[in-house]
Amino acid sequence: MRIALIGFGKMGREIDSLAREQGETITCVFDSHHPVQAKELAEVDVCIDFSTPTSVLSNIHAAIAAGKDIVVGTTGWQEHLEDIRAKAVKSGVLHSPNFSLGMNIFMRLAARAAELMQNAEQYDPFIHEMHHRSKIDAPSGTALRLADSILQKMERIEPGTLPIASTRAGFITGSHTVGFDSESDLIELRHVAKNRRGFAFGSLTAARWLRGRKGIYTMDDVEL
């Protein structure tokens, strides 16, 4: 698989290292000093984007213009999703706020827990996420995705009323807790990312799965 890496920060470098270990080819690398151009993607099978919210949309458009698949780990562009959906007829676009396979299993567990809690009105759901001090967005895209999955299963909770707490400190790679609290007890589900390797592994898994598919997908579609 010939890969174009878009964004070469900590995640880009982790994907680069793991991809080479797995025998994949990094064909080209783009960053803020070398923006993506569709004509430079001719020898690429798939793009993997961990860039910035300000550049991700143009990166997706470049991949689509070149007829290339793209895996997108950057958030902040989803309001343009329907426009991208209309244009992605010859390309596959797979986007997710979190590519960790463990986190995506965790999301399914949290949704199932919320479904069980729908009629247990004595329990109030909440989310607490923690990340390193350099992470800009708060709440995290993953926390917002968890909130959506919980609200879909707990119709008694009004949109916008599910508490999401964010902590930014130190060098925390990522921790997400989904809790259900009552007067009698507290139930918590927690996922802790130990390093970025899990995200890199998941993004490469997603890239392989996307090959040959057209249209818009998320990690919910990927067979874990």
Buried (B, 14 or more C-beta within 10 A) or exposed (E): BBBBBBBBEBBBBBBBBBBEEEEBEBBBBBBEEEBBEBEBBEEBBBBBBBBBEEBBBEBBBBBBBBEBBBBBBBBBBEEEEEEBEEBBEEBBBBBBBBBBBBBBEBBEEBBEBBBEBEEEEEBBBBBBBBBEEEBEBEBBBBBBBBBEBBBEBBEEBEEEEBEBEBEBEEEBBBBBBBBBBEEEEEBEBEBBBEEBBBBBBBBBBBBBBBEEBBEBBBBEBBEE
